[in-house]
Amino acid sequence: MTRLSIFPLPGALLFPGMHLPLHIFEPRYRAMVSDAMARDRRIGMVQPRLMEAGAGDKPALYDIGCVGRIAEIEMTDDGRSNLVLEGLSLFRVIRELDVSTLFRQVEAELLPAPEAETLSLGSRASLEMEARRFAEQQGYAVDWEAVSRLDDQSLVNGIAQIAPFDVAAKQALLEAAGIADRAELIVQLMQFFGRHDGDDRVTLQ
């Protein structure tokens, strides 16, 4: 078990081996960053569940998140910071701790790294084709030559991190059993998005 300071941020995913840029400006998360820098530079990224009546600023959390290490940090004159988290390991929340800090902390279990996995040629081609269609539909500018050079894990997890899906869909991607299942789900979500063009975000029921 390990103690983690957490940053509950809807729509923000981090995977082991990937990077997530963050802009920190709220006082409680400035305190969290200061604490992390003084200790082990670790922050647990986890998504909050939908806000419920009476939840205040402590919405329930999803069980699975990812520990990130502050790999880069730039402080601004007004106390804000721009940082980059490097994903280390997925974790499972065991319980939330009763703490006096401004930021929330949990007791968590670090999950073992999944076995190395690659996509079949058909799955890779399907994902790239759907990603091109999706990017064109959304007006995204993409360096497809650079994309083609990515390994399967970086491609799948990178899309999962940046795609504009809703919280539940993002969480499903994070919890997918492996990159093959995650790639298949990404394709399904992009196709669903295409059929619901004009909606702000994809909603997974």
NORMOJO-V268643 format. One record per residue. N is the residue number from 1. SS is DSSP state (A for helix, B for strand, O for the rest). PHI is phi as a letter, one per 30 degrees, with the letter a starting at -180 (999 if undefined). PSI is psi in whole degrees, 0 to 359 (999 if undefined). Layout:
n | ss | phi | psi
N | SS | PHI | PSI
N | SS | PHI | PSI
This chain:
n | ss | phi | psi
1 | O | 999 | 152
2 | B | b | 153
3 | B | c | 129
4 | B | b | 136
5 | B | d | 134
6 | B | c | 151
7 | B | c | 96
8 | B | d | 106
9 | O | b | 111
10 | O | d | 137
11 | O | i | 355
12 | O | c | 113
13 | O | c | 149
14 | O | b | 136
15 | O | c | 152
16 | O | e | 132
17 | O | i | 353
18 | O | c | 172
19 | B | b | 146
20 | B | b | 114
21 | B | d | 141
22 | B | b | 145
23 | B | c | 119
24 | B | c | 122
25 | O | b | 335
26 | O | d | 142
27 | A | e | 319
28 | A | d | 327
29 | A | d | 338
30 | A | d | 317
31 | A | d | 320
32 | A | d | 316
33 | A | d | 317
34 | A | d | 317
35 | A | d | 317
36 | A | d | 319
37 | A | d | 330
38 | A | d | 343
39 | O | c | 263
40 | O | b | 7
41 | O | i | 16
42 | B | c | 140
43 | B | b | 137
44 | B | c | 116
45 | B | d | 126
46 | B | b | 144
47 | O | d | 140
48 | B | d | 149
49 | O | d | 174
50 | O | e | 138
51 | O | d | 134
52 | O | c | 156
53 | O | e | 131
54 | O | i | 1
55 | O | d | 340
56 | O | h | 225
57 | O | c | 20
58 | O | b | 67
59 | O | d | 155
60 | O | d | 154
61 | B | c | 151
62 | O | d | 157
63 | O | d | 330
64 | B | c | 132
65 | B | b | 193
66 | B | b | 132
67 | B | d | 131
68 | B | b | 146
69 | B | c | 134
70 | B | d | 105
71 | B | d | 328
72 | B | b | 146
73 | B | b | 139
74 | B | b | 117
75 | B | d | 141
76 | O | c | 166
77 | O | d | 333
78 | O | c | 12
79 | O | j | 355
80 | O | d | 171
81 | B | b | 147
82 | B | c | 126
83 | B | b | 164
84 | B | b | 124
85 | B | c | 138
86 | B | c | 122
87 | B | d | 133
88 | B | c | 309
89 | B | a | 145
90 | B | d | 153
91 | B | b | 159
92 | B | c | 127
93 | B | d | 125
94 | B | c | 311
95 | B | a | 154
96 | B | d | 141
97 | O | c | 149
98 | O | d | 106
99 | O | b | 162
100 | O | c | 355
101 | O | d | 158
102 | O | d | 331
103 | O | c | 157
104 | O | d | 150
105 | B | b | 149
106 | B | b | 159
107 | B | c | 129
108 | B | b | 157
109 | B | c | 124
110 | B | d | 133
111 | O | c | 146
112 | O | d | 150
113 | O | d | 138
114 | O | d | 158
115 | O | d | 150
116 | O | e | 138
117 | O | b | 146
118 | O | b | 161
119 | O | d | 152
120 | O | d | 160
121 | A | e | 322
122 | A | d | 318
123 | A | d | 319
124 | A | d | 316
125 | A | d | 319
126 | A | d | 318
127 | A | d | 314
128 | A | d | 320
129 | A | d | 315
130 | A | d | 324
131 | A | d | 320
132 | A | d | 313
133 | A | d | 316
134 | A | d | 314
135 | A | d | 318
136 | A | d | 318
137 | A | d | 322
138 | A | d | 354
139 | O | i | 25
140 | O | d | 140
141 | O | c | 122
142 | O | b | 136
143 | O | d | 92
144 | A | d | 334
145 | A | d | 318
146 | A | d | 321
147 | A | d | 319
148 | A | d | 339
149 | O | d | 352
150 | O | d | 144
151 | O | d | 165
152 | A | e | 317
153 | A | d | 316
154 | A | d | 322
155 | A | d | 308
156 | A | d | 310
157 | A | d | 327
158 | A | d | 316
159 | A | d | 317
160 | A | e | 324
161 | A | d | 321
162 | A | c | 345
163 | O | d | 143
164 | O | d | 56
165 | B | c | 166
166 | O | d | 176
167 | A | e | 314
168 | A | d | 320
169 | A | d | 317
170 | A | e | 317
171 | A | d | 321
172 | A | d | 322
173 | A | d | 318
174 | A | d | 322
175 | A | c | 359
176 | O | e | 146
177 | O | d | 330
178 | O | a | 181
179 | A | d | 334
180 | A | d | 313
181 | A | d | 321
182 | A | d | 318
183 | A | d | 317
184 | A | d | 318
185 | A | d | 321
186 | A | e | 314
187 | A | e | 315
188 | A | d | 318
189 | A | d | 320
190 | A | d | 321
191 | A | d | 320
192 | A | d | 317
193 | A | e | 319
194 | A | d | 328
195 | A | d | 348
196 | O | b | 38
197 | O | e | 133
198 | O | j | 335
199 | O | d | 148
200 | O | d | 319
201 | O | b | 153
202 | B | d | 136
203 | O | c | 125
204 | O | c | 120
205 | O | d | 999
